[in-house]
Amino acid sequence: MACGRQIGDLDHWNRIGWTRLGDAAHPKAMVVLMGDGQEGTTWVNVERPNAVFVAVAGHIREPVRTREQGWGEFRCNGGSESVYVQR
């Protein structure tokens, strides 16, 4: 279940994504990316400084650690989707 405020991300012509930031009862965030072209990355502000996110769809094994300001570089394989949840 995805809860909280949703932020859309359209920084590339063949990759879209969105972030759900959670709420008081469900405080963890998630990131979803989908691409129809080549593999690529998108910088996303999840408003979670120094947090770790793991991909749950099985396509990507490397976790993402956000920076001090809450930004992380999330990857999506070409022609695929990636779903990251905060650990």
Backbone atoms as SQL, in Angstrom:
CREATE TABLE atoms (id INTEGER PRIMARY KEY, chain TEXT, resi INTEGER, resn TEXT, atom TEXT, x REAL, y REAL, z REAL);
INSERT INTO atoms VALUES
  (1, 'A', 1, 'MET', 'N', 0.842, -1.158, 0.000),
  (2, 'A', 1, 'MET', 'CA', 0.000, 0.000, 0.000),
  (3, 'A', 1, 'MET', 'C', 0.896, 1.231, 0.000),
  (4, 'A', 2, 'ALA', 'N', 0.597, 2.191, -0.858),
  (5, 'A', 2, 'ALA', 'CA', 1.340, 3.455, -0.923),
  (6, 'A', 2, 'ALA', 'C', 0.497, 4.546, -0.276),
  (7, 'A', 3, 'CYS', 'N', 1.103, 5.277, 0.648),
  (8, 'A', 3, 'CYS', 'CA', 0.373, 6.304, 1.396),
  (9, 'A', 3, 'CYS', 'C', 1.087, 7.638, 1.297),
  (10, 'A', 4, 'GLY', 'N', 0.355, 8.692, 1.617),
  (11, 'A', 4, 'GLY', 'CA', 0.938, 10.015, 1.716),
  (12, 'A', 4, 'GLY', 'C', 0.983, 10.782, 0.420),
  (13, 'A', 5, 'ARG', 'N', 1.650, 11.919, 0.496),
  (14, 'A', 5, 'ARG', 'CA', 1.749, 12.835, -0.632),
  (15, 'A', 5, 'ARG', 'C', 2.483, 12.171, -1.795),
  (16, 'A', 6, 'GLN', 'N', 2.004, 12.425, -3.013),
  (17, 'A', 6, 'GLN', 'CA', 2.633, 11.892, -4.218),
  (18, 'A', 6, 'GLN', 'C', 3.264, 13.033, -4.997),
  (19, 'A', 7, 'ILE', 'N', 4.489, 12.799, -5.474),
  (20, 'A', 7, 'ILE', 'CA', 5.206, 13.774, -6.287),
  (21, 'A', 7, 'ILE', 'C', 5.569, 13.102, -7.606),
  (22, 'A', 8, 'GLY', 'N', 5.203, 13.719, -8.734),
  (23, 'A', 8, 'GLY', 'CA', 5.542, 13.187, -10.044),
  (24, 'A', 8, 'GLY', 'C', 6.932, 13.603, -10.467),
  (25, 'A', 9, 'ASP', 'N', 7.552, 12.803, -11.319),
  (26, 'A', 9, 'ASP', 'CA', 8.896, 13.084, -11.787),
  (27, 'A', 9, 'ASP', 'C', 8.968, 12.804, -13.285),
  (28, 'A', 10, 'LEU', 'N', 9.154, 13.845, -14.082),
  (29, 'A', 10, 'LEU', 'CA', 9.223, 13.708, -15.531),
  (30, 'A', 10, 'LEU', 'C', 10.483, 14.407, -16.041),
  (31, 'A', 11, 'ASP', 'N', 11.654, 13.940, -15.642),
  (32, 'A', 11, 'ASP', 'CA', 12.893, 14.632, -16.013),
  (33, 'A', 11, 'ASP', 'C', 13.532, 14.104, -17.287),
  (34, 'A', 12, 'HIS', 'N', 12.950, 13.092, -17.900),
  (35, 'A', 12, 'HIS', 'CA', 13.528, 12.519, -19.112),
  (36, 'A', 12, 'HIS', 'C', 12.403, 12.125, -20.048),
  (37, 'A', 13, 'TRP', 'N', 12.617, 12.267, -21.344),
  (38, 'A', 13, 'TRP', 'CA', 11.540, 12.036, -22.312),
  (39, 'A', 13, 'TRP', 'C', 11.070, 10.589, -22.384),
  (40, 'A', 14, 'ASN', 'N', 11.873, 9.612, -21.951),
  (41, 'A', 14, 'ASN', 'CA', 11.395, 8.227, -22.003),
  (42, 'A', 14, 'ASN', 'C', 11.414, 7.536, -20.640),
  (43, 'A', 15, 'ARG', 'N', 11.388, 8.334, -19.559),
  (44, 'A', 15, 'ARG', 'CA', 11.355, 7.749, -18.217),
  (45, 'A', 15, 'ARG', 'C', 10.442, 8.600, -17.341),
  (46, 'A', 16, 'ILE', 'N', 9.485, 7.968, -16.699),
  (47, 'A', 16, 'ILE', 'CA', 8.591, 8.677, -15.787),
  (48, 'A', 16, 'ILE', 'C', 8.687, 8.025, -14.406),
  (49, 'A', 17, 'GLY', 'N', 8.256, 8.742, -13.416),
  (50, 'A', 17, 'GLY', 'CA', 8.277, 8.180, -12.073),
  (51, 'A', 17, 'GLY', 'C', 7.452, 8.992, -11.115),
  (52, 'A', 18, 'TRP', 'N', 7.302, 8.470, -9.941),
  (53, 'A', 18, 'TRP', 'CA', 6.618, 9.178, -8.879),
  (54, 'A', 18, 'TRP', 'C', 7.107, 8.663, -7.536),
  (55, 'A', 19, 'THR', 'N', 6.908, 9.486, -6.547),
  (56, 'A', 19, 'THR', 'CA', 7.310, 9.179, -5.179),
  (57, 'A', 19, 'THR', 'C', 6.102, 9.298, -4.281),
  (58, 'A', 20, 'ARG', 'N', 5.933, 8.366, -3.368),
  (59, 'A', 20, 'ARG', 'CA', 4.932, 8.484, -2.308),
  (60, 'A', 20, 'ARG', 'C', 5.703, 8.636, -1.010),
  (61, 'A', 21, 'LEU', 'N', 5.380, 9.674, -0.245),
  (62, 'A', 21, 'LEU', 'CA', 6.177, 10.032, 0.925),
  (63, 'A', 21, 'LEU', 'C', 5.665, 9.475, 2.246),
  (64, 'A', 22, 'GLY', 'N', 4.607, 8.681, 2.218),
  (65, 'A', 22, 'GLY', 'CA', 4.100, 8.098, 3.450),
  (66, 'A', 22, 'GLY', 'C', 3.284, 9.090, 4.257),
  (67, 'A', 23, 'ASP', 'N', 2.793, 8.635, 5.394),
  (68, 'A', 23, 'ASP', 'CA', 2.023, 9.480, 6.313),
  (69, 'A', 23, 'ASP', 'C', 2.365, 9.071, 7.739),
  (70, 'A', 24, 'ALA', 'N', 1.668, 9.621, 8.692),
  (71, 'A', 24, 'ALA', 'CA', 1.989, 9.360, 10.104),
  (72, 'A', 24, 'ALA', 'C', 1.891, 7.867, 10.442),
  (73, 'A', 25, 'ALA', 'N', 0.909, 7.190, 9.899),
  (74, 'A', 25, 'ALA', 'CA', 0.733, 5.761, 10.189),
  (75, 'A', 25, 'ALA', 'C', 1.659, 4.873, 9.360),
  (76, 'A', 26, 'HIS', 'N', 2.134, 5.383, 8.214),
  (77, 'A', 26, 'HIS', 'CA', 3.005, 4.632, 7.299),
  (78, 'A', 26, 'HIS', 'C', 4.160, 5.551, 6.903),
  (79, 'A', 27, 'PRO', 'N', 5.178, 5.709, 7.747),
  (80, 'A', 27, 'PRO', 'CA', 6.181, 6.756, 7.570),
  (81, 'A', 27, 'PRO', 'C', 7.244, 6.504, 6.499),
  (82, 'A', 28, 'LYS', 'N', 7.286, 5.354, 5.903),
  (83, 'A', 28, 'LYS', 'CA', 8.324, 5.058, 4.907),
  (84, 'A', 28, 'LYS', 'C', 7.900, 5.548, 3.525),
  (85, 'A', 29, 'ALA', 'N', 8.904, 5.912, 2.713),
  (86, 'A', 29, 'ALA', 'CA', 8.666, 6.416, 1.362),
  (87, 'A', 29, 'ALA', 'C', 8.916, 5.319, 0.334),
  (88, 'A', 30, 'MET', 'N', 8.428, 5.553, -0.891),
  (89, 'A', 30, 'MET', 'CA', 8.692, 4.646, -2.009),
  (90, 'A', 30, 'MET', 'C', 8.886, 5.450, -3.282),
  (91, 'A', 31, 'VAL', 'N', 9.617, 4.876, -4.229),
  (92, 'A', 31, 'VAL', 'CA', 9.882, 5.498, -5.526),
  (93, 'A', 31, 'VAL', 'C', 9.559, 4.484, -6.607),
  (94, 'A', 32, 'VAL', 'N', 8.847, 4.925, -7.657),
  (95, 'A', 32, 'VAL', 'CA', 8.532, 4.081, -8.805),
  (96, 'A', 32, 'VAL', 'C', 9.071, 4.771, -10.048),
  (97, 'A', 33, 'LEU', 'N', 9.823, 4.036, -10.876),
  (98, 'A', 33, 'LEU', 'CA', 10.308, 4.533, -12.159),
  (99, 'A', 33, 'LEU', 'C', 9.916, 3.553, -13.251),
  (100, 'A', 34, 'MET', 'N', 9.574, 4.079, -14.433),
  (101, 'A', 34, 'MET', 'CA', 9.285, 3.250, -15.593),
  (102, 'A', 34, 'MET', 'C', 9.956, 3.885, -16.800),
  (103, 'A', 35, 'GLY', 'N', 10.564, 3.047, -17.627),
  (104, 'A', 35, 'GLY', 'CA', 11.238, 3.568, -18.814),
  (105, 'A', 35, 'GLY', 'C', 10.936, 2.716, -20.029),
  (106, 'A', 36, 'ASP', 'N', 10.864, 3.374, -21.193),
  (107, 'A', 36, 'ASP', 'CA', 10.638, 2.624, -22.426),
  (108, 'A', 36, 'ASP', 'C', 11.837, 2.703, -23.366),
  (109, 'A', 37, 'GLY', 'N', 12.929, 3.240, -22.876),
  (110, 'A', 37, 'GLY', 'CA', 14.146, 3.339, -23.673),
  (111, 'A', 37, 'GLY', 'C', 15.281, 2.617, -22.991),
  (112, 'A', 38, 'GLN', 'N', 16.455, 3.197, -23.076),
  (113, 'A', 38, 'GLN', 'CA', 17.631, 2.595, -22.465),
  (114, 'A', 38, 'GLN', 'C', 17.621, 2.775, -20.949),
  (115, 'A', 39, 'GLU', 'N', 18.464, 1.987, -20.297),
  (116, 'A', 39, 'GLU', 'CA', 18.646, 2.119, -18.852),
  (117, 'A', 39, 'GLU', 'C', 19.056, 3.543, -18.512),
  (118, 'A', 40, 'GLY', 'N', 18.630, 4.010, -17.347),
  (119, 'A', 40, 'GLY', 'CA', 19.020, 5.347, -16.928),
  (120, 'A', 40, 'GLY', 'C', 18.746, 5.575, -15.463),
  (121, 'A', 41, 'THR', 'N', 19.160, 6.736, -14.983),
  (122, 'A', 41, 'THR', 'CA', 18.937, 7.099, -13.592),
  (123, 'A', 41, 'THR', 'C', 18.176, 8.405, -13.516),
  (124, 'A', 42, 'THR', 'N', 17.516, 8.601, -12.393),
  (125, 'A', 42, 'THR', 'CA', 16.772, 9.821, -12.107),
  (126, 'A', 42, 'THR', 'C', 17.072, 10.238, -10.678),
  (127, 'A', 43, 'TRP', 'N', 17.414, 11.518, -10.497),
  (128, 'A', 43, 'TRP', 'CA', 17.608, 12.055, -9.155),
  (129, 'A', 43, 'TRP', 'C', 16.250, 12.417, -8.583),
  (130, 'A', 44, 'VAL', 'N', 15.939, 11.881, -7.412),
  (131, 'A', 44, 'VAL', 'CA', 14.637, 12.068, -6.777),
  (132, 'A', 44, 'VAL', 'C', 14.841, 12.569, -5.349),
  (133, 'A', 45, 'ASN', 'N', 14.057, 13.573, -4.968),
  (134, 'A', 45, 'ASN', 'CA', 14.079, 14.043, -3.583),
  (135, 'A', 45, 'ASN', 'C', 12.980, 13.331, -2.816),
  (136, 'A', 46, 'VAL', 'N', 13.376, 12.398, -1.956),
  (137, 'A', 46, 'VAL', 'CA', 12.413, 11.629, -1.171),
  (138, 'A', 46, 'VAL', 'C', 12.225, 12.217, 0.226),
  (139, 'A', 47, 'GLU', 'N', 12.865, 13.355, 0.457),
  (140, 'A', 47, 'GLU', 'CA', 12.755, 14.055, 1.745),
  (141, 'A', 47, 'GLU', 'C', 13.154, 13.171, 2.927),
  (142, 'A', 48, 'ARG', 'N', 14.095, 12.265, 2.683),
  (143, 'A', 48, 'ARG', 'CA', 14.609, 11.354, 3.710),
  (144, 'A', 48, 'ARG', 'C', 16.129, 11.393, 3.663),
  (145, 'A', 49, 'PRO', 'N', 16.771, 12.262, 4.438),
  (146, 'A', 49, 'PRO', 'CA', 18.233, 12.325, 4.426),
  (147, 'A', 49, 'PRO', 'C', 18.869, 11.018, 4.902),
  (148, 'A', 50, 'ASN', 'N', 19.929, 10.610, 4.216),
  (149, 'A', 50, 'ASN', 'CA', 20.730, 9.443, 4.610),
  (150, 'A', 50, 'ASN', 'C', 19.898, 8.182, 4.811),
  (151, 'A', 51, 'ALA', 'N', 18.881, 8.001, 3.993),
  (152, 'A', 51, 'ALA', 'CA', 18.026, 6.811, 4.069),
  (153, 'A', 51, 'ALA', 'C', 18.467, 5.799, 3.018),
  (154, 'A', 52, 'VAL', 'N', 18.125, 4.545, 3.236),
  (155, 'A', 52, 'VAL', 'CA', 18.452, 3.476, 2.297),
  (156, 'A', 52, 'VAL', 'C', 17.157, 2.979, 1.661),
  (157, 'A', 53, 'PHE', 'N', 17.196, 2.840, 0.333),
  (158, 'A', 53, 'PHE', 'CA', 16.063, 2.322, -0.431),
  (159, 'A', 53, 'PHE', 'C', 16.518, 1.078, -1.180),
  (160, 'A', 54, 'VAL', 'N', 15.661, 0.064, -1.211),
  (161, 'A', 54, 'VAL', 'CA', 15.975, -1.173, -1.933),
  (162, 'A', 54, 'VAL', 'C', 14.910, -1.412, -2.993),
  (163, 'A', 55, 'ALA', 'N', 15.344, -1.974, -4.123),
  (164, 'A', 55, 'ALA', 'CA', 14.425, -2.306, -5.210),
  (165, 'A', 55, 'ALA', 'C', 13.729, -3.620, -4.875),
  (166, 'A', 56, 'VAL', 'N', 12.417, -3.647, -5.042),
  (167, 'A', 56, 'VAL', 'CA', 11.660, -4.843, -4.670),
  (168, 'A', 56, 'VAL', 'C', 11.159, -5.637, -5.870),
  (169, 'A', 57, 'ALA', 'N', 11.319, -5.122, -7.088),
  (170, 'A', 57, 'ALA', 'CA', 10.839, -5.844, -8.265),
  (171, 'A', 57, 'ALA', 'C', 11.836, -6.898, -8.743),
  (172, 'A', 58, 'GLY', 'N', 13.040, -6.916, -8.172),
  (173, 'A', 58, 'GLY', 'CA', 14.008, -7.939, -8.500),
  (174, 'A', 58, 'GLY', 'C', 14.934, -7.604, -9.653),
  (175, 'A', 59, 'HIS', 'N', 14.771, -6.448, -10.292),
  (176, 'A', 59, 'HIS', 'CA', 15.598, -6.099, -11.446),
  (177, 'A', 59, 'HIS', 'C', 16.922, -5.464, -11.049),
  (178, 'A', 60, 'ILE', 'N', 16.950, -4.790, -9.915),
  (179, 'A', 60, 'ILE', 'CA', 18.129, -4.038, -9.489),
  (180, 'A', 60, 'ILE', 'C', 18.519, -4.489, -8.086),
  (181, 'A', 61, 'ARG', 'N', 19.772, -4.805, -7.906),
  (182, 'A', 61, 'ARG', 'CA', 20.224, -5.354, -6.633),
  (183, 'A', 61, 'ARG', 'C', 20.891, -4.317, -5.724),
  (184, 'A', 62, 'GLU', 'N', 21.437, -3.240, -6.295),
  (185, 'A', 62, 'GLU', 'CA', 22.160, -2.252, -5.506),
  (186, 'A', 62, 'GLU', 'C', 21.191, -1.322, -4.786),
  (187, 'A', 63, 'PRO', 'N', 21.341, -1.155, -3.483),
  (188, 'A', 63, 'PRO', 'CA', 20.487, -0.202, -2.766),
  (189, 'A', 63, 'PRO', 'C', 20.885, 1.234, -3.100),
  (190, 'A', 64, 'VAL', 'N', 19.990, 2.160, -2.832),
  (191, 'A', 64, 'VAL', 'CA', 20.238, 3.586, -3.018),
  (192, 'A', 64, 'VAL', 'C', 20.298, 4.228, -1.640),
  (193, 'A', 65, 'ARG', 'N', 21.339, 5.001, -1.385),
  (194, 'A', 65, 'ARG', 'CA', 21.437, 5.776, -0.140),
  (195, 'A', 65, 'ARG', 'C', 21.277, 7.238, -0.510),
  (196, 'A', 66, 'THR', 'N', 20.317, 7.898, 0.126),
  (197, 'A', 66, 'THR', 'CA', 20.079, 9.300, -0.175),
  (198, 'A', 66, 'THR', 'C', 21.145, 10.174, 0.470),
  (199, 'A', 67, 'ARG', 'N', 21.289, 11.369, -0.064),
  (200, 'A', 67, 'ARG', 'CA', 22.260, 12.333, 0.454),
  (201, 'A', 67, 'ARG', 'C', 21.659, 13.123, 1.604),
  (202, 'A', 68, 'GLU', 'N', 22.454, 14.042, 2.135),
  (203, 'A', 68, 'GLU', 'CA', 22.055, 14.851, 3.291),
  (204, 'A', 68, 'GLU', 'C', 20.760, 15.623, 3.084),
  (205, 'A', 69, 'GLN', 'N', 20.504, 16.065, 1.859),
  (206, 'A', 69, 'GLN', 'CA', 19.301, 16.851, 1.580),
  (207, 'A', 69, 'GLN', 'C', 18.110, 15.988, 1.177),
  (208, 'A', 70, 'GLY', 'N', 18.276, 14.668, 1.156),
  (209, 'A', 70, 'GLY', 'CA', 17.176, 13.771, 0.832),
  (210, 'A', 70, 'GLY', 'C', 17.109, 13.317, -0.614),
  (211, 'A', 71, 'TRP', 'N', 18.091, 13.694, -1.438),
  (212, 'A', 71, 'TRP', 'CA', 18.115, 13.293, -2.849),
  (213, 'A', 71, 'TRP', 'C', 18.844, 11.971, -3.012),
  (214, 'A', 72, 'GLY', 'N', 18.321, 11.121, -3.907),
  (215, 'A', 72, 'GLY', 'CA', 18.975, 9.872, -4.245),
  (216, 'A', 72, 'GLY', 'C', 18.932, 9.647, -5.741),
  (217, 'A', 73, 'GLU', 'N', 19.913, 8.916, -6.258),
  (218, 'A', 73, 'GLU', 'CA', 19.962, 8.592, -7.687),
  (219, 'A', 73, 'GLU', 'C', 19.408, 7.182, -7.882),
  (220, 'A', 74, 'PHE', 'N', 18.202, 7.091, -8.442),
  (221, 'A', 74, 'PHE', 'CA', 17.487, 5.826, -8.612),
  (222, 'A', 74, 'PHE', 'C', 17.611, 5.367, -10.062),
  (223, 'A', 75, 'ARG', 'N', 17.780, 4.067, -10.262),
  (224, 'A', 75, 'ARG', 'CA', 18.028, 3.494, -11.580),
  (225, 'A', 75, 'ARG', 'C', 16.839, 2.680, -12.059),
  (226, 'A', 76, 'CYS', 'N', 16.657, 2.719, -13.380),
  (227, 'A', 76, 'CYS', 'CA', 15.629, 1.893, -14.025),
  (228, 'A', 76, 'CYS', 'C', 16.247, 1.255, -15.261),
  (229, 'A', 77, 'ASN', 'N', 16.090, -0.046, -15.413),
  (230, 'A', 77, 'ASN', 'CA', 16.573, -0.732, -16.606),
  (231, 'A', 77, 'ASN', 'C', 15.729, -0.334, -17.807),
  (232, 'A', 78, 'GLY', 'N', 16.296, -0.465, -19.000),
  (233, 'A', 78, 'GLY', 'CA', 15.581, -0.121, -20.219),
  (234, 'A', 78, 'GLY', 'C', 14.351, -0.988, -20.428),
  (235, 'A', 79, 'GLY', 'N', 13.242, -0.372, -20.816),
  (236, 'A', 79, 'GLY', 'CA', 12.007, -1.101, -21.070),
  (237, 'A', 79, 'GLY', 'C', 11.480, -1.825, -19.854),
  (238, 'A', 80, 'SER', 'N', 11.652, -1.251, -18.692),
  (239, 'A', 80, 'SER', 'CA', 11.322, -1.937, -17.450),
  (240, 'A', 80, 'SER', 'C', 10.759, -0.956, -16.415),
  (241, 'A', 81, 'GLU', 'N', 10.542, -1.475, -15.232),
  (242, 'A', 81, 'GLU', 'CA', 10.093, -0.652, -14.105),
  (243, 'A', 81, 'GLU', 'C', 10.970, -0.973, -12.897),
  (244, 'A', 82, 'SER', 'N', 11.081, -0.010, -12.005),
  (245, 'A', 82, 'SER', 'CA', 11.791, -0.216, -10.757),
  (246, 'A', 82, 'SER', 'C', 10.944, 0.357, -9.631),
  (247, 'A', 83, 'VAL', 'N', 10.790, -0.410, -8.585),
  (248, 'A', 83, 'VAL', 'CA', 10.052, 0.020, -7.411),
  (249, 'A', 83, 'VAL', 'C', 10.995, -0.072, -6.215),
  (250, 'A', 84, 'TYR', 'N', 11.233, 1.059, -5.577),
  (251, 'A', 84, 'TYR', 'CA', 12.125, 1.143, -4.427),
  (252, 'A', 84, 'TYR', 'C', 11.318, 1.455, -3.175),
  (253, 'A', 85, 'VAL', 'N', 11.628, 0.785, -2.086),
  (254, 'A', 85, 'VAL', 'CA', 10.994, 1.095, -0.804),
  (255, 'A', 85, 'VAL', 'C', 12.075, 1.429, 0.207),
  (256, 'A', 86, 'GLN', 'N', 11.711, 2.294, 1.133),
  (257, 'A', 86, 'GLN', 'CA', 12.649, 2.693, 2.172),
  (258, 'A', 86, 'GLN', 'C', 12.834, 1.554, 3.154),
  (259, 'A', 87, 'ARG', 'N', 14.061, 1.254, 3.462),
  (260, 'A', 87, 'ARG', 'CA', 14.359, 0.176, 4.393),
  (261, 'A', 87, 'ARG', 'C', 14.263, 0.662, 5.817);
